[in-house]
Amino acid sequence: MEGLPQSGNFVIFDTEYTAWEGCNKRGWTRPNEHREIVQIGAVLVGPDLAELDSFKCLVKPTKNPKLSQYFTDLTRITQAAVDTKGFAYPDALTCYASWAGGLQMYCWGMDLEIMAYNAKLVGAPFPFPIEQKRDIRSVFELAGIATLAYMSSTIPRAFGEEPPPTAHDALSDARSILQGLRAFRRRSA
């Protein structure tokens, strides 16, 4: 498929970050509306689009440590889960960087830039060059898919398939993107 590595493995990842009612429309412009990472999810993908491994971790936000009810309703990530299982962002970033290594990474939109913003927010080094990331939407757009009509959690619908039922879970959304790529490959065959 055009836009994907022709050989070797690559990573598809997604993030979930703090949100409040209307923040997307406002562009996170209210005081303290930081897009703090709360979850990182990723799949390691082989050249044949097989899922080889997965990564998922929760992160404790520092600027807004109390999750909004809006965020919890959207993601089903609870305050208790973050408090008991969450990592400090620098530790989560180190774990993810170790897992992903130097592989090409794909996401739906600006997730890597938001991860870089979070590193700056907490004063942590950022281990990924922006060039290591590609926006997966470009792969679908090359196939004529109007990606503005979809999200990472819904792209399989562009091919008449139902996505995983757990939208706004970072690992599930990464798997949804992979499902979309597989459907695109089947359609192109």
LINSULHU-V433401 format. One record per helix or strand. SS is the DSSP state (2 for helix, 1 for strand). FROM is the first residue (numbers start at 0). TO is the last residue. If there is no record, write none. Layout:
# LINSULHU-V433401
ss={SS;SS}
from={FROM;FROM}
to={TO;TO}
This chain:
# LINSULHU-V433401
ss={1;2;1;1;2;2;1;2;1;2;2;1;2;2;2;2}
from={9;22;36;50;68;78;86;88;104;110;129;132;136;146;154;169}
to={16;25;44;59;74;84;87;99;106;121;131;134;141;148;158;187}
